[in-house]
């Protein structure tokens, strides 16, 4: 069953999946991290409360986007993907959908992590004359680092699942192999192998994320 062709196909699939997941997570944080900070800062009780901005970002930009299932979202932004990179299929094309779909999730996780920061620490920084920028980058993000890393792990795992769904759109990766060979060709063996490999990737990212977060925990 494990012929040379199958092994090469699975190796390529793993590589494409890692490419999509890691690049999409990076881009999702480029978009979502600032949004999460803004949500926290503009919330009631934040460093600079602004109900209008908070509601606009929280309700319209993030909540509505998060409510759209990934499969539908990927179809909706197909024209945008084609405009940006010239095609709507393949690993690179799927990165666009994965990044934009995961960014709202990242924003909410970042907001939640920052909400966990001890208000006493923030007030202490304020009392010493620290600016809002200093408090955000040198106090809040630093204090919330363990929670932020745990959130990044969740994001990675979620994007792995999204990338598998992308197989129905010819995204490449393990999801594409599962759909083309396992589903359409009724090859149950290939289906099982791709599922096992996806589970291994999830467990690997989870273990690395937990280990990294644990290493930064000063309480241990």
C-alpha positions in Angstrom: 0.0 0.0 0.0 2.8 2.4 0.8 4.3 2.7 -2.7 6.9 5.2 -3.6 4.2 7.3 -5.4 2.0 7.4 -2.3 4.8 8.3 0.0 5.9 11.1 -2.2 2.3 12.3 -2.4 1.8 12.2 1.4 5.2 14.0 1.9 4.2 16.7 -0.5 0.8 16.9 1.3 2.4 17.4 4.7 4.7 20.1 3.3 1.8 22.0 1.7 -0.3 21.7 4.9 2.5 23.0 7.0 3.1 25.9 4.5 -0.6 26.8 4.6 -1.0 26.5 8.4 2.2 28.4 9.5 1.9 31.2 6.9 -1.8 31.6 7.5 -1.3 31.8 11.3 1.4 34.4 10.9 -0.8 36.5 8.6 -3.8 36.0 10.9 -1.8 37.4 13.8 -0.6 40.4 11.7 -4.2 41.3 11.2 -5.8 39.9 14.4 -3.3 41.0 17.0 -3.7 44.8 16.5 -7.5 44.3 16.3 -7.5 42.5 19.6 -5.4 45.2 21.2 -7.8 47.9 19.9 -10.8 45.9 21.2 -9.3 45.8 24.7 -8.1 49.4 24.8 -11.4 50.8 23.5 -13.6 48.7 25.7 -15.3 50.1 28.8 -12.7 50.3 31.5 -9.9 50.1 28.9 -7.0 52.5 28.5 -8.9 54.6 26.0 -12.6 53.7 26.0 -14.4 54.3 22.7 -17.8 52.7 22.4 -18.2 53.5 18.7 -14.9 52.0 17.6 -15.3 49.0 19.9 -18.8 48.2 18.7 -17.8 48.7 15.0 -14.9 46.3 15.3 -16.5 43.9 17.7 -19.9 43.5 16.1 -19.5 44.3 12.4 -16.0 43.3 11.6 -15.3 40.4 13.9 -18.6 38.8 15.1 -20.2 38.8 11.6 -17.1 37.4 10.0 -16.7 34.7 12.7 -20.4 33.6 12.2 -19.8 32.7 8.5 -18.8 29.0 8.1 -15.3 28.6 6.6 -16.5 26.7 3.5 -18.9 29.5 2.6 -16.3 32.2 3.5 -13.8 30.7 1.2 -16.3 30.7 -1.6 -17.3 34.3 -0.9 -13.7 35.6 -1.1 -12.8 33.6 -4.1 -12.8 36.7 -6.4 -10.6 38.6 -3.9 -8.2 35.7 -3.8 -8.0 35.5 -7.6 -7.5 39.3 -7.7 -4.6 39.2 -5.2 -2.6 36.2 -6.5 -4.1 35.4 -9.9 -5.8 32.1 -9.0 -8.3 30.7 -6.6 -6.9 27.2 -6.0 -3.7 25.8 -4.6 -2.0 26.2 -1.2 -1.1 29.9 -1.7 -4.7 30.8 -2.7 -6.0 29.0 0.4 -3.7 31.0 2.6 -5.8 34.1 1.8 -9.0 32.4 3.0 -7.4 30.8 6.0 -5.7 34.1 7.1 -8.8 36.2 6.8 -11.1 33.6 8.4 -8.7 33.1 11.4 -8.0 36.8 12.0 -11.3 37.5 13.9 -10.6 34.4 16.0 -7.1 35.7 16.8 -8.6 39.2 17.7 -11.0 37.7 20.2 -8.3 35.5 21.8 -5.9 38.4 22.1 -8.7 40.6 23.6 -9.5 37.8 26.1 -5.8 37.3 27.0 -5.4 41.0 27.6 -8.5 41.1 29.8 -6.9 38.6 32.1 -4.0 41.0 32.9 -4.1 42.2 36.6 -5.6 45.7 36.6 -3.3 46.5 39.6 -0.3 46.0 37.3 -1.8 48.4 34.8 -2.6 51.0 37.4 0.9 50.7 38.9 2.4 51.5 35.5 0.0 54.4 35.1 0.9 55.8 38.4 4.5 55.9 37.4 3.6 58.0 34.3 3.8 55.3 31.7 2.1 56.1 28.4 -0.7 53.9 26.9 1.7 52.6 24.3 4.2 51.6 26.9 1.5 49.9 29.0 0.2 47.9 26.0 3.6 46.7 24.6 5.7 46.5 27.8 3.1 45.6 30.4 -0.1 44.0 29.0 1.3 41.9 26.2 4.2 40.8 28.4 1.9 39.9 31.3 -0.4 38.0 28.9 2.3 36.1 27.1 1.4 32.7 28.4 -2.3 33.1 27.5 -1.3 34.5 24.1 0.8 31.5 23.3 -2.0 29.2 24.4 -4.3 31.1 22.1 -1.8 30.8 19.2 -1.8 27.1 19.8 -5.6 27.0 19.5 -5.4 29.1 16.3 -2.9 26.7 14.8 -5.1 23.7 15.5 -8.2 25.5 14.1 -6.4 26.4 10.9 -5.3 22.8 10.5 -8.9 21.9 10.5 -9.8 24.7 8.1 -7.0 23.6 5.7 -8.4 20.1 5.6 -11.8 21.6 4.6 -10.0 23.4 1.8 -9.4 20.1 0.1 -12.9 20.5 -1.4 -11.6 23.6 -3.2 -8.4 22.1 -4.5 -6.2 23.7 -1.8 -3.5 21.1 -1.8 -2.2 19.5 1.3 -3.5 16.5 3.2 -7.1 17.7 3.0 -6.9 17.7 -0.8 -5.4 14.2 -0.8 -8.2 13.0 1.4 -10.9 14.4 -0.9 -9.3 13.5 -4.2 -8.1 10.0 -3.4 -9.9 9.0 -0.3 -13.4 10.4 -1.0 -13.8 10.6 -4.8 -11.8 7.4 -5.5 -13.3 5.5 -2.5 -9.8 4.7 -1.2 -10.5 4.2 2.5 -6.8 3.5 3.3 -5.7 6.9 2.0 -8.5 8.5 3.9 -7.4 6.9 7.2 -3.7 7.8 6.6 -4.5 11.5 6.0 -6.7 11.6 9.1 -3.9 10.1 11.2 -1.4 12.5 9.8 -3.7 15.5 10.5 -4.2 14.2 14.1 -0.4 13.9 14.5 0.1 17.5 13.4 -2.5 18.7 15.8 -1.0 16.8 18.7 2.5 18.0 17.7 1.5 21.7 17.6 -0.5 21.3 20.8 2.5 19.7 22.6 5.0 22.3 21.4 2.6 25.2 22.3 2.0 23.8 25.8 5.7 23.2 26.4 6.6 26.8 25.3 3.9 28.3 27.4 5.0 26.2 30.4 8.6 27.3 30.0 7.5 31.0 30.3 5.4 30.5 33.4 7.4 32.0 36.2 5.1 30.4 38.8 6.6 27.0 38.1 
